[in-house]
């Protein structure tokens, strides 16, 4: 199974459910998909490990959707999503596993890439967060990684999805 990480209108398809950040000689996992929700299995649920920071540098660490770090944030979970909210209620990060019907109804350039990479789980990520000095903003239409922006891209790679100071690498 492959994973498609969807940010705005861009999809990055990789063989692992992992996103890393690479700065200088250090590579660190910031998101790991621990388990997937399956609509035909009532006991299944979407679960992640997360290691990011908010805009002021406070660490947010989740293991299996449970907060591991103390802070002024709130974690909301559903069977197919994990949302971390800032103290003012704004979304820091929302990680949502899309159902097959929603995923297949995305833009054609994205679904065409999905079709050649099946089977795959589609994970939509939105928010505004930091990852070891790399600023990530994912909105409805675009993804910004520091000053690098992405829109309507569909890329497939053999390694993990990496955020770097220069942008996105797969």
N, CA, C and O of each residue as an XYZ file, in Angstrom:
680
protein
N       0.845     -1.175      0.000
C       0.000      0.000      0.000
C       0.886      1.233      0.000
O       1.894      1.293      0.705
N       0.492      2.227     -0.809
C       1.181      3.516     -0.843
C       0.317      4.557     -0.144
O      -0.844      4.312      0.186
N       0.912      5.718      0.072
C       0.234      6.816      0.755
C       0.314      8.055     -0.116
O       1.379      8.394     -0.632
N      -0.821      8.735     -0.280
C      -0.868     10.012     -0.983
C      -1.143     11.085      0.063
O      -2.215     11.120      0.666
N      -0.165     11.953      0.267
C      -0.350     13.078      1.180
C      -0.827     14.257      0.345
O      -0.131     14.710     -0.564
N      -2.004     14.743      0.658
C      -2.669     15.790     -0.099
C      -2.624     17.095      0.692
O      -3.159     17.184      1.797
N      -1.981     18.100      0.110
C      -1.880     19.440      0.700
C      -2.481     20.406     -0.296
O      -1.937     20.573     -1.387
N      -3.590     21.049      0.045
C      -4.237     21.934     -0.921
C      -4.618     21.145     -2.153
O      -5.355     20.164     -2.066
N      -4.115     21.572     -3.311
C      -4.412     20.876     -4.571
C      -3.227     20.049     -5.063
O      -3.166     19.700     -6.241
N      -2.297     19.736     -4.183
C      -1.117     18.953     -4.565
C      -1.078     17.639     -3.799
O      -1.385     17.582     -2.608
N      -0.692     16.588     -4.511
C      -0.589     15.260     -3.907
C       0.834     14.742     -4.090
O       1.434     14.878     -5.156
N       1.355     14.147     -3.027
C       2.683     13.557     -3.043
C       2.525     12.101     -2.629
O       2.135     11.807     -1.500
N       2.833     11.185     -3.560
C       2.587      9.761     -3.360
C       3.915      9.074     -3.039
O       4.880      9.157     -3.799
N       3.933      8.394     -1.893
C       5.153      7.758     -1.401
C       4.828      6.366     -0.862
O       3.673      6.078     -0.547
N       5.846      5.495     -0.753
C       5.569      4.128     -0.306
C       5.342      3.972      1.193
O       4.891      2.916      1.637
N       5.643      4.997      1.978
C       5.492      4.901      3.430
C       4.581      5.999      3.935
O       4.492      7.071      3.335
N       3.906      5.730      5.036
C       3.044      6.728      5.662
C       3.838      7.618      6.606
O       3.507      7.746      7.784
N       4.895      8.232      6.070
C       5.823      9.010      6.886
C       6.148     10.323      6.190
O       6.350     10.367      4.976
N       6.196     11.394      6.982
C       6.712     12.673      6.512
C       7.877     13.034      7.421
O       7.775     12.939      8.644
N       8.990     13.451      6.812
C      10.160     13.847      7.585
C      10.494     15.301      7.292
O      10.014     15.882      6.318
N      11.320     15.874      8.148
C      11.894     17.189      7.909
C      13.406     16.993      7.909
O      13.950     16.285      8.756
N      14.074     17.625      6.952
C      15.525     17.507      6.841
C      16.136     18.895      6.897
O      15.857     19.747      6.053
N      16.967     19.107      7.896
C      17.715     20.352      8.061
C      19.173     19.995      8.261
O      19.510     19.235      9.169
N      20.041     20.539      7.418
C      21.469     20.227      7.479
C      21.652     18.715      7.396
O      21.230     18.101      6.417
N      22.267     18.109      8.394
C      22.521     16.667      8.372
C      21.524     15.882      9.204
O      21.698     14.681      9.408
N      20.473     16.550      9.691
C      19.511     15.904     10.585
C      18.208     15.649      9.840
O      17.654     16.553      9.215
N      17.725     14.417      9.910
C      16.415     14.058      9.364
C      15.572     13.516     10.511
O      16.021     12.664     11.278
N      14.343     14.021     10.621
C      13.484     13.652     11.745
C      12.067     13.398     11.244
O      11.558     14.145     10.408
N      11.429     12.342     11.753
C      10.026     12.079     11.433
C       9.159     13.112     12.131
O       9.295     13.348     13.331
N       8.251     13.733     11.353
C       7.303     14.648     11.987
C       5.885     14.079     11.960
O       5.037     14.482     12.756
N       5.628     13.145     11.047
C       4.322     12.494     11.002
C       4.511     11.050     10.575
O       5.220     10.759      9.612
N       3.868     10.156     11.304
C       3.886      8.736     10.970
C       2.458      8.215     11.083
O       1.838      8.319     12.142
N       1.939      7.657      9.998
C       0.605      7.059     10.033
C       0.739      5.708     10.718
O       1.370      4.785     10.202
N       0.135      5.619     11.879
C       0.230      4.417     12.709
C      -0.795      3.367     12.277
O      -0.470      2.183     12.188
N      -2.032      3.798     12.009
C      -3.061      2.870     11.538
C      -4.077      3.622     10.685
O      -4.242      4.834     10.820
N      -4.748      2.894      9.815
C      -5.737      3.461      8.899
C      -7.140      3.039      9.303
O      -7.350      1.978      9.891
N      -8.090      3.896      8.970
C      -9.506      3.582      9.152
C      -9.973      2.785      7.935
O      -9.655      3.129      6.797
N     -10.728      1.723      8.187
C     -11.325      0.918      7.110
C     -12.823      0.884      7.353
O     -13.267      0.418      8.402
N     -13.614      1.376      6.394
C     -15.064      1.459      6.605
C     -15.729      0.094      6.744
O     -16.866      0.015      7.208
N     -15.049     -0.982      6.355
C     -15.619     -2.320      6.518
C     -15.156     -2.997      7.816
O     -15.464     -4.167      8.047
N     -14.421     -2.269      8.658
C     -13.955     -2.800      9.945
C     -14.342     -1.824     11.047
O     -13.675     -0.805     11.226
N     -15.404     -2.113     11.788
C     -15.888     -1.171     12.799
C     -14.894     -0.888     13.922
O     -15.024      0.125     14.611
N     -13.910     -1.753     14.122
C     -12.928     -1.537     15.193
C     -11.734     -0.702     14.740
O     -10.893     -0.341     15.564
N     -11.643     -0.391     13.452
C     -10.481      0.338     12.942
C     -10.631      1.842     13.177
O     -11.739      2.358     13.315
N      -9.500      2.522     13.217
C      -9.490      3.975     13.338
C      -8.167      4.506     12.809
O      -7.165      3.792     12.769
N      -8.180      5.754     12.408
C      -7.004      6.446     11.896
C      -6.172      6.917     13.077
O      -6.689      7.572     13.982
N      -4.891      6.588     13.072
C      -4.022      6.938     14.190
C      -2.666      7.400     13.664
O      -2.117      6.818     12.728
N      -2.132      8.463     14.288
C      -0.848      9.009     13.865
C       0.057      9.279     15.062
O      -0.391      9.390     16.203
N       1.341      9.380     14.757
C       2.323      9.960     15.649
C       2.711     11.290     15.011
O       2.847     11.380     13.791
N       2.888     12.314     15.827
C       3.124     13.663     15.315
C       4.171     14.346     16.175
O       4.159     14.204     17.398
N       5.086     15.095     15.543
C       6.116     15.833     16.272
C       6.369     17.150     15.534
O       7.211     17.217     14.639
N       5.629     18.197     15.918
C       5.717     19.502     15.263
C       5.790     20.597     16.331
O       5.796     20.317     17.529
N       5.847     21.860     15.863
C       5.791     23.006     16.767
C       4.737     23.982     16.265
O       4.390     24.004     15.085
N       4.237     24.790     17.199
C       3.350     25.877     16.796
C       4.208     27.087     16.411
O       5.436     27.010     16.433
N       3.566     28.197     16.060
C       4.274     29.379     15.568
C       5.221     29.982     16.610
O       6.174     30.670     16.245
N       4.973     29.736     17.890
C       5.840     30.287     18.931
C       6.896     29.292     19.403
O       7.641     29.584     20.338
N       6.971     28.115     18.766
C       8.005     27.136     19.084
C       7.633     26.099     20.116
O       8.482     25.301     20.513
N       6.387     26.084     20.567
C       5.943     25.061     21.522
C       5.818     23.721     20.809
O       5.249     23.638     19.721
N       6.354     22.676     21.430
C       6.314     21.349     20.826
C       4.955     20.693     21.022
O       4.344     20.786     22.087
N       4.500     20.031     19.970
C       3.277     19.245     20.011
C       3.671     17.838     19.590
O       4.081     17.610     18.453
N       3.543     16.905     20.513
C       3.892     15.520     20.223
C       2.700     14.628     20.551
O       2.150     14.656     21.651
N       2.327     13.837     19.549
C       1.258     12.854     19.731
C       1.834     11.474     19.443
O       2.643     11.307     18.531
N       1.416     10.500     20.217
C       1.728      9.103     19.947
C       0.402      8.359     19.943
O      -0.302      8.312     20.952
N       0.073      7.780     18.803
C      -1.220      7.099     18.683
C      -2.383      8.018     19.000
O      -3.336      7.610     19.663
N      -2.314      9.260     18.530
C      -3.334     10.312     18.704
C      -3.386     10.890     20.114
O      -4.195     11.782     20.365
N      -2.567     10.425     21.032
C      -2.575     10.900     22.417
C      -1.446     11.903     22.626
O      -0.323     11.695     22.166
N      -1.756     12.991     23.321
C      -0.764     14.033     23.593
C       0.346     13.488     24.481
O       0.080     12.893     25.526
N       1.594     13.694     24.058
C       2.760     13.300     24.835
C       3.443     14.524     25.439
O       4.248     14.393     26.361
N       3.130     15.699     24.929
C       3.729     16.932     25.430
C       2.643     17.785     26.054
O       1.484     17.745     25.642
N       3.032     18.546     27.038
C       2.080     19.451     27.676
C       2.079     20.758     26.910
O       3.107     21.180     26.380
N       0.947     21.381     26.855
C       0.856     22.652     26.163
C      -0.564     23.144     26.151
O      -1.484     22.491     26.643
N      -0.713     24.298     25.585
C      -2.020     24.938     25.528
C      -2.667     24.653     24.172
O      -2.956     25.571     23.405
N      -2.886     23.387     23.894
C      -3.536     22.964     22.654
C      -4.503     21.836     22.973
O      -4.460     21.238     24.047
N      -5.371     21.564     22.016
C      -6.407     20.548     22.199
C      -6.345     19.578     21.026
O      -6.146     19.994     19.884
N      -6.514     18.296     21.299
C      -6.530     17.263     20.267
C      -7.947     16.739     20.126
O      -8.555     16.299     21.102
N      -8.476     16.787     18.899
C      -9.796     16.229     18.601
C      -9.623     15.088     17.606
O      -8.958     15.240     16.581
N     -10.226     13.950     17.915
C     -10.114     12.809     17.018
C     -11.491     12.313     16.601
O     -12.467     12.400     17.346
N     -11.530     11.795     15.390
C     -12.673     11.051     14.878
C     -12.105      9.768     14.307
O     -10.888      9.579     14.307
N     -12.943      8.901     13.830
C     -12.454      7.604     13.312
C     -11.478      7.762     12.166
O     -10.616      6.907     11.960
N     -11.608      8.877     11.395
C     -10.751      9.043     10.226
C      -9.956     10.353     10.238
O      -9.459     10.772      9.193
N      -9.825     11.006     11.397
C      -9.058     12.260     11.417
C      -8.528     12.603     12.804
O      -9.040     12.158     13.832
N      -7.478     13.419     12.779
C      -6.875     13.961     13.992
C      -6.677     15.452     13.752
O      -6.084     15.861     12.753
N      -7.183     16.259     14.685
C      -7.071     17.710     14.568
C      -6.438     18.243     15.843
O      -6.853     17.895     16.948
N      -5.419     19.101     15.675
C      -4.798     19.764     16.811
C      -5.152     21.243     16.708
O      -4.884     21.890     15.695
N      -5.760     21.767     17.773
C      -6.206     23.159     17.804
C      -5.318     23.978     18.729
O      -4.909     23.510     19.791
N      -5.024     25.213     18.310
C      -4.326     26.166     19.166
C      -5.234     26.568     20.322
O      -6.420     26.237     20.330
N      -4.683     27.275     21.287
C      -5.461     27.695     22.455
C      -6.633     28.598     22.084
O      -7.631     28.644     22.803
N      -6.518     29.329     20.948
C      -7.612     30.205     20.517
C      -8.642     29.481     19.645
O      -9.577     30.109     19.151
N      -8.480     28.161     19.451
C      -9.428     27.375     18.673
C      -9.084     27.245     17.204
O      -9.736     26.481     16.492
N      -8.072     27.971     16.723
C      -7.678     27.857     15.315
C      -6.946     26.532     15.088
O      -6.369     25.960     16.013
N      -6.982     26.064     13.858
C      -6.380     24.771     13.517
C      -4.873     24.923     13.370
O      -4.393     25.723     12.567
N      -4.139     24.151     14.151
C      -2.692     24.063     13.994
C      -2.388     23.059     12.881
O      -1.623     23.350     11.962
N      -2.993     21.883     12.974
C      -2.868     20.864     11.924
C      -4.106     19.973     11.958
O      -4.627     19.644     13.024
N      -4.561     19.591     10.773
C      -5.672     18.648     10.631
C      -5.198     17.568      9.660
O      -4.865     17.861      8.512
N      -5.170     16.331     10.123
C      -4.736     15.185      9.321
C      -5.956     14.285      9.167
O      -6.485     13.760     10.147
N      -6.394     14.115      7.918
C      -7.686     13.472      7.647
C      -7.519     12.416      6.560
O      -7.067     12.719      5.456
N      -7.884     11.185      6.875
C      -7.875     10.123      5.878
C      -9.158     10.223      5.069
O     -10.253     10.110      5.620
N      -9.027     10.436      3.755
C     -10.199     10.553      2.890
C     -10.760      9.174      2.559
O     -10.018      8.199      2.434
N     -12.083      9.111      2.421
C     -12.692      7.870      1.948
C     -12.454      7.765      0.441
O     -12.118      8.756     -0.208
N     -12.626      6.575     -0.106
C     -12.327      6.334     -1.523
C     -13.154      7.210     -2.451
O     -12.637      7.708     -3.450
N     -14.425      7.404     -2.137
C     -15.295      8.206     -3.001
C     -14.832      9.659     -3.066
O     -14.795     10.248     -4.146
N     -14.484     10.236     -1.930
C     -13.994     11.612     -1.906
C     -12.676     11.718     -2.662
O     -12.482     12.650     -3.443
N     -11.770     10.770     -2.435
C     -10.459     10.802     -3.084
C     -10.575     10.713     -4.597
O      -9.867     11.426     -5.307
N     -11.449      9.856     -5.105
C     -11.557      9.664     -6.547
C     -12.249     10.841     -7.239
O     -12.199     10.951     -8.464
N     -12.896     11.722     -6.466
C     -13.564     12.894     -7.038
C     -12.727     14.165     -6.970
O     -13.246     15.260     -7.184
N     -11.440     14.029     -6.674
C     -10.543     15.180     -6.698
C     -10.212     15.527     -8.150
O     -10.716     14.885     -9.072
N      -9.371     16.534     -8.353
C      -9.007     16.964     -9.707
C      -8.392     15.813    -10.501
O      -7.735     14.933     -9.946
N      -8.624     15.843    -11.824
C      -8.209     14.743    -12.681
C      -6.703     14.497    -12.654
O      -6.274     13.343    -12.653
N      -5.896     15.548    -12.633
C      -4.447     15.321    -12.632
C      -4.003     14.551    -11.388
O      -3.026     13.803    -11.436
N      -4.709     14.731    -10.289
C      -4.381     14.017     -9.054
C      -4.908     12.586     -9.115
O      -4.180     11.649     -8.788
N      -6.161     12.406     -9.528
C      -6.733     11.055     -9.546
C      -6.055     10.166    -10.591
O      -5.984      8.951    -10.412
N      -5.556     10.762    -11.680
C      -4.832      9.970    -12.677
C      -3.573      9.375    -12.051
O      -3.218      8.231    -12.335
N      -2.904     10.143    -11.207
C      -1.715      9.631    -10.514
C      -2.105      8.598     -9.457
O      -1.370      7.638     -9.224
N      -3.258      8.795     -8.820
C      -3.749      7.797     -7.856
C      -3.935      6.449     -8.545
O      -3.524      5.413     -8.021
N      -4.560      6.472     -9.729
C      -4.907      5.232    -10.429
C      -3.695      4.373    -10.740
O      -3.784      3.147    -10.673
N      -2.556      4.984    -11.082
C      -1.367      4.190    -11.405
C      -0.595      3.780    -10.157
O       0.399      3.062    -10.259
N      -1.029      4.219     -8.991
C      -0.333      3.894     -7.749
C      -1.199      3.120     -6.756
O      -0.850      3.029     -5.579
N      -2.317      2.564     -7.208
C      -3.191      1.805     -6.313
C      -2.510      0.521     -5.864
O      -1.668      0.001     -6.596
N      -2.838     -0.009     -4.697
C      -3.733      0.568     -3.692
C      -3.027      1.672     -2.906
O      -1.809      1.661     -2.724
N      -3.840      2.622     -2.451
C      -3.260      3.721     -1.711
C      -4.252      4.340     -0.756
O      -5.462      4.312     -0.979
N      -3.710      4.909      0.328
C      -4.507      5.650      1.309
C      -4.248      7.124      1.062
O      -3.098      7.539      0.920
N      -5.313      7.923      1.007
C      -5.183      9.361      0.744
C      -5.365     10.108      2.053
O      -6.400      9.994      2.710
N      -4.346     10.874      2.424
C      -4.319     11.606      3.682
C      -4.244     13.098      3.370
O      -3.247     13.567      2.820
N      -5.293     13.847      3.717
C      -5.309     15.304      3.505
C      -4.772     15.991      4.758
O      -5.186     15.682      5.876
N      -3.851     16.924      4.557
C      -3.260     17.662      5.670
C      -3.440     19.151      5.423
O      -3.125     19.662      4.348
N      -3.952     19.836      6.437
C      -4.078     21.293      6.362
C      -3.600     21.871      7.681
O      -3.567     21.182      8.701
N      -3.230     23.147      7.648
C      -2.806     23.805      8.872
C      -1.673     24.778      8.650
O      -1.305     25.084      7.516
N      -1.128     25.257      9.746
C      -0.039     26.227      9.757
C       0.833     25.861     10.946
O       0.483     26.153     12.090
N       1.979     25.217     10.680
C       2.826     24.698     11.751
C       4.294     24.783     11.365
O       4.643     25.069     10.220
N       5.132     24.529     12.341
C       6.582     24.520     12.161
C       7.089     23.096     12.376
O       6.502     22.312     13.122
N       8.193     22.785     11.703
C       8.845     21.488     11.880
C      10.349     21.726     11.835
O      10.944     21.792     10.760
N      10.945     21.851     12.986
C      12.392     22.081     13.107
C      12.886     23.205     12.192
O      13.823     23.013     11.416
N      12.266     24.349     12.284
C      12.684     25.522     11.519
C      12.082     25.649     10.138
O      12.308     26.652      9.462
N      11.325     24.664      9.700
C      10.660     24.714      8.392
C       9.201     25.086      8.639
O       8.507     24.418      9.406
N       8.737     26.153      7.989
C       7.359     26.633      8.154
C       6.479     26.012      7.071
O       6.756     26.161      5.881
N       5.425     25.321      7.481
C       4.505     24.651      6.557
C       3.120     25.272      6.705
O       2.565     25.325      7.802
N       2.566     25.743      5.578
C       1.203     26.257      5.541
C       0.476     25.510      4.433
O       0.868     25.583      3.268
N      -0.580     24.794      4.793
C      -1.377     24.047      3.816
C      -2.811     24.542      3.899
O      -3.474     24.404      4.927
N      -3.278     25.123      2.798
C      -4.641     25.652      2.713
C      -5.406     24.909      1.636
O      -4.920     23.918      1.092
N      -6.607     25.387      1.325
C      -7.441     24.730      0.322
C      -6.776     24.623     -1.043
O      -6.895     23.596     -1.711
N      -6.082     25.666     -1.460
C      -5.536     25.702     -2.819
C      -4.032     25.494     -2.907
O      -3.543     25.052     -3.947
N      -3.278     25.800     -1.848
C      -1.826     25.790     -1.957
C      -1.147     25.194     -0.745
O      -1.714     25.078      0.341
N       0.106     24.821     -0.988
C       1.030     24.398      0.046
C       2.237     25.315     -0.017
O       2.814     25.523     -1.085
N       2.617     25.863      1.129
C       3.847     26.634      1.224
C       4.770     25.909      2.180
O       4.364     25.528      3.278
N       6.006     25.718      1.765
C       7.055     25.205      2.642
C       8.147     26.268      2.610
O       8.878     26.402      1.629
N       8.239     27.019      3.706
C       9.020     28.252      3.745
C       8.533     29.141      2.609
O       7.346     29.465      2.572
N       9.374     29.541      1.702
C       8.963     30.433      0.608
C       8.557     29.686     -0.663
O       8.134     30.314     -1.634
N       8.678     28.375     -0.672
C       8.358     27.559     -1.842
C       6.874     27.214     -1.814
O       6.366     26.742     -0.797
N       6.167     27.449     -2.937
C       4.734     27.136     -2.968
C       4.436     26.088     -4.035
O       5.126     25.980     -5.049
N       3.374     25.315     -3.765
C       2.948     24.241     -4.646
C       1.442     24.352     -4.861
O       0.690     24.652     -3.933
N       1.014     24.104     -6.101
C      -0.417     24.045     -6.416
C      -0.605     23.114     -7.608
O       0.202     23.113     -8.537
N      -1.656     22.338     -7.577
C      -2.059     21.384     -8.622
C      -0.915     20.490     -9.103
O      -0.756     20.266    -10.303
N      -0.139     19.992     -8.177
C       0.926     19.052     -8.513
C       0.499     17.655     -8.084
O      -0.240     17.488     -7.113
N       0.967     16.666     -8.811
C       0.764     15.265     -8.439
C       2.074     14.552     -8.728
O       2.395     14.259     -9.879
N       2.828     14.276     -7.672
C       4.146     13.688     -7.822
C       4.233     12.378     -7.062
O       3.639     12.219     -5.996
N       4.979     11.449     -7.625
C       5.172     10.142     -7.012
C       6.655      9.927     -6.810
O       7.461     10.307     -7.659
N       7.026      9.316     -5.682
C       8.435      9.075     -5.408
C       8.658      7.746     -4.728
O       7.711      7.050     -4.361
N       9.929      7.402     -4.564
C      10.289      6.124     -3.959
C      10.729      6.259     -2.513
O      10.850      5.255     -1.811
N      10.966      7.460     -2.060
C      11.395      7.675     -0.677
C      10.303      8.323      0.125
O       9.186      8.503     -0.361
N      10.622      8.680      1.364
C       9.615      9.366      2.181
C       9.410     10.794      1.698
O      10.276     11.351      1.025
N       8.295     11.376      2.030
C       8.038     12.788      1.762
C       8.870     13.584      2.752
O       8.802     13.347      3.958
N       9.671     14.548      2.236
C      10.547     15.345      3.093
C      10.289     16.825      2.882
O      10.175     17.304      1.754
N      10.199     17.539      4.004
C      10.196     18.991      3.967
C      11.615     19.443      4.288
O      12.238     18.958      5.232
N      12.116     20.387      3.480
C      13.442     20.951      3.716
C      13.337     22.466      3.674
O      12.280     23.003      3.341
N      14.399     23.151      4.001
C      14.413     24.606      3.931
C      14.125     25.071      2.506
O      13.598     26.167      2.316
N      14.460     24.261      1.500
C      14.243     24.622      0.097
C      12.868     24.232     -0.426
O      12.503     24.641     -1.528
N      12.093     23.457      0.324
C      10.762     23.065     -0.134
C      10.450     21.611      0.131
O      10.685     21.106      1.228
N       9.912     20.926     -0.891
C       9.443     19.543     -0.765
C      10.337     18.640     -1.593
O      10.731     18.995     -2.704
N      10.657     17.470     -1.053
C      11.430     16.468     -1.791
C      10.773     15.112     -1.565
O      10.301     14.805     -0.470
N      10.753     14.299     -2.638
C      10.266     12.915     -2.492
C      11.230     11.966     -3.162
O      11.010     10.755     -3.157
